[in-house]
């Protein structure tokens, strides 16, 4: 069975999404969670570009992908800044410890 | 063949990024994923996105991660996940099957090319609202980052004028004691 180019790209998208979700559920470190989110966004970008290529509208998908890249970078920057501040104030990056804080 | 092998390498890099024991290693594997994704985008014909992804995803974000890790440090990486691993694996497998069921039929039926206007026209005319949202996002992101990274100063004890006056008084006393010390040393 020979797979087309797009089938291979979509297998990559599904794999990256699976790895990203696995990382989101398994990681307890805030910065690692942002890294898992980045992997999820890479999957979304790859899916967007592959779908645009498949549809013959690569320019439309490129303009959408640019928006996704900007939003993703802002999310990463804010997540990192939040992590640094939480580490400074509370002294931990473990989300389980953070959620069990009282008061 | 090149496409398939690139996808396999990207998946391996992503797994390594999730399973790495050190945060800095994880960030470097993520930079590798970004760089290889930009090669894939280039092969798909999205040259502009490939360039932006390479410079922003593999460059800027990696630098930010390295900065944050050097400030915050590595810890709790060996902590066990809150839900059991078997449950997570089952959920992810179910999710992958569901995604495959939805996505794979699409890939087998390519649509014939419709009108494909030039990128500049799409970006500046059809998706003009997106650009405005991007500008707003960048501004809000920069402002949020400045607010989050700012050092918190303790509140002033008195009014601003009082604080400045007290500071000058302290300086004056220090100067006077310095002069009297030098006069005593001269005598």
HADDOCK unambig.tbl for C-alpha pairs under 7 A between the chains (distance, minus, plus):
assign (segid A and resid 6 and name CA) (segid B and resid 107 and name CA) 5.64 0.50 0.50
assign (segid A and resid 7 and name CA) (segid B and resid 104 and name CA) 6.76 0.50 0.50
assign (segid A and resid 7 and name CA) (segid B and resid 107 and name CA) 5.37 0.50 0.50
assign (segid A and resid 8 and name CA) (segid B and resid 4 and name CA) 6.17 0.50 0.50
assign (segid A and resid 12 and name CA) (segid B and resid 7 and name CA) 5.64 0.50 0.50
assign (segid A and resid 14 and name CA) (segid B and resid 96 and name CA) 6.23 0.50 0.50
assign (segid A and resid 14 and name CA) (segid B and resid 99 and name CA) 6.53 0.50 0.50
assign (segid A and resid 14 and name CA) (segid B and resid 100 and name CA) 6.91 0.50 0.50
assign (segid A and resid 15 and name CA) (segid B and resid 11 and name CA) 6.74 0.50 0.50
assign (segid A and resid 16 and name CA) (segid B and resid 11 and name CA) 6.37 0.50 0.50
assign (segid A and resid 18 and name CA) (segid B and resid 92 and name CA) 5.87 0.50 0.50
assign (segid A and resid 18 and name CA) (segid B and resid 96 and name CA) 6.01 0.50 0.50
assign (segid A and resid 19 and name CA) (segid B and resid 14 and name CA) 6.96 0.50 0.50
assign (segid A and resid 19 and name CA) (segid B and resid 15 and name CA) 6.49 0.50 0.50
assign (segid A and resid 21 and name CA) (segid B and resid 92 and name CA) 6.94 0.50 0.50
assign (segid A and resid 22 and name CA) (segid B and resid 88 and name CA) 6.79 0.50 0.50
assign (segid A and resid 22 and name CA) (segid B and resid 92 and name CA) 6.30 0.50 0.50
assign (segid A and resid 23 and name CA) (segid B and resid 18 and name CA) 5.69 0.50 0.50
assign (segid A and resid 25 and name CA) (segid B and resid 88 and name CA) 6.87 0.50 0.50
assign (segid A and resid 26 and name CA) (segid B and resid 81 and name CA) 5.05 0.50 0.50
assign (segid A and resid 27 and name CA) (segid B and resid 81 and name CA) 6.34 0.50 0.50
assign (segid A and resid 28 and name CA) (segid B and resid 81 and name CA) 6.54 0.50 0.50
assign (segid A and resid 29 and name CA) (segid B and resid 76 and name CA) 6.44 0.50 0.50
assign (segid A and resid 29 and name CA) (segid B and resid 77 and name CA) 6.53 0.50 0.50
assign (segid A and resid 32 and name CA) (segid B and resid 23 and name CA) 6.96 0.50 0.50
assign (segid A and resid 36 and name CA) (segid B and resid 18 and name CA) 6.87 0.50 0.50
assign (segid A and resid 39 and name CA) (segid B and resid 14 and name CA) 6.93 0.50 0.50
assign (segid A and resid 49 and name CA) (segid B and resid 41 and name CA) 6.83 0.50 0.50
assign (segid A and resid 50 and name CA) (segid B and resid 44 and name CA) 6.82 0.50 0.50
assign (segid A and resid 53 and name CA) (segid B and resid 44 and name CA) 6.50 0.50 0.50
assign (segid A and resid 54 and name CA) (segid B and resid 110 and name CA) 5.67 0.50 0.50
assign (segid A and resid 54 and name CA) (segid B and resid 111 and name CA) 6.62 0.50 0.50
assign (segid A and resid 55 and name CA) (segid B and resid 110 and name CA) 6.68 0.50 0.50
assign (segid A and resid 55 and name CA) (segid B and resid 111 and name CA) 5.33 0.50 0.50
assign (segid A and resid 55 and name CA) (segid B and resid 112 and name CA) 6.77 0.50 0.50
assign (segid A and resid 55 and name CA) (segid B and resid 113 and name CA) 6.12 0.50 0.50
assign (segid A and resid 56 and name CA) (segid B and resid 112 and name CA) 6.91 0.50 0.50
assign (segid A and resid 56 and name CA) (segid B and resid 113 and name CA) 4.39 0.50 0.50
assign (segid A and resid 56 and name CA) (segid B and resid 114 and name CA) 6.15 0.50 0.50
assign (segid A and resid 56 and name CA) (segid B and resid 116 and name CA) 6.78 0.50 0.50
assign (segid A and resid 57 and name CA) (segid B and resid 116 and name CA) 5.24 0.50 0.50
assign (segid A and resid 58 and name CA) (segid B and resid 46 and name CA) 6.70 0.50 0.50
assign (segid A and resid 59 and name CA) (segid B and resid 116 and name CA) 6.82 0.50 0.50
assign (segid A and resid 59 and name CA) (segid B and resid 118 and name CA) 6.60 0.50 0.50
assign (segid A and resid 59 and name CA) (segid B and resid 119 and name CA) 4.98 0.50 0.50
assign (segid A and resid 59 and name CA) (segid B and resid 122 and name CA) 6.90 0.50 0.50
assign (segid A and resid 60 and name CA) (segid B and resid 122 and name CA) 6.20 0.50 0.50
assign (segid A and resid 62 and name CA) (segid B and resid 46 and name CA) 6.22 0.50 0.50
assign (segid A and resid 62 and name CA) (segid B and resid 49 and name CA) 6.06 0.50 0.50
assign (segid A and resid 63 and name CA) (segid B and resid 123 and name CA) 5.55 0.50 0.50
assign (segid A and resid 65 and name CA) (segid B and resid 49 and name CA) 6.81 0.50 0.50
assign (segid A and resid 66 and name CA) (segid B and resid 49 and name CA) 6.34 0.50 0.50
assign (segid A and resid 67 and name CA) (segid B and resid 130 and name CA) 6.71 0.50 0.50
assign (segid A and resid 67 and name CA) (segid B and resid 134 and name CA) 6.48 0.50 0.50
assign (segid A and resid 70 and name CA) (segid B and resid 134 and name CA) 6.64 0.50 0.50
assign (segid A and resid 71 and name CA) (segid B and resid 137 and name CA) 6.96 0.50 0.50
assign (segid A and resid 73 and name CA) (segid B and resid 61 and name CA) 6.93 0.50 0.50
assign (segid A and resid 74 and name CA) (segid B and resid 138 and name CA) 6.89 0.50 0.50
assign (segid A and resid 74 and name CA) (segid B and resid 141 and name CA) 5.60 0.50 0.50
assign (segid A and resid 78 and name CA) (segid B and resid 141 and name CA) 6.93 0.50 0.50
assign (segid A and resid 78 and name CA) (segid B and resid 145 and name CA) 6.26 0.50 0.50
assign (segid A and resid 80 and name CA) (segid B and resid 68 and name CA) 6.37 0.50 0.50
assign (segid A and resid 81 and name CA) (segid B and resid 145 and name CA) 6.35 0.50 0.50
assign (segid A and resid 81 and name CA) (segid B and resid 148 and name CA) 6.09 0.50 0.50
assign (segid A and resid 81 and name CA) (segid B and resid 149 and name CA) 6.35 0.50 0.50
assign (segid A and resid 82 and name CA) (segid B and resid 148 and name CA) 6.73 0.50 0.50
assign (segid A and resid 84 and name CA) (segid B and resid 68 and name CA) 6.41 0.50 0.50
assign (segid A and resid 84 and name CA) (segid B and resid 71 and name CA) 7.00 0.50 0.50
assign (segid A and resid 84 and name CA) (segid B and resid 72 and name CA) 5.64 0.50 0.50
assign (segid A and resid 85 and name CA) (segid B and resid 148 and name CA) 6.78 0.50 0.50
assign (segid A and resid 85 and name CA) (segid B and resid 149 and name CA) 6.92 0.50 0.50
assign (segid A and resid 87 and name CA) (segid B and resid 72 and name CA) 6.07 0.50 0.50
assign (segid A and resid 94 and name CA) (segid B and resid 76 and name CA) 6.24 0.50 0.50
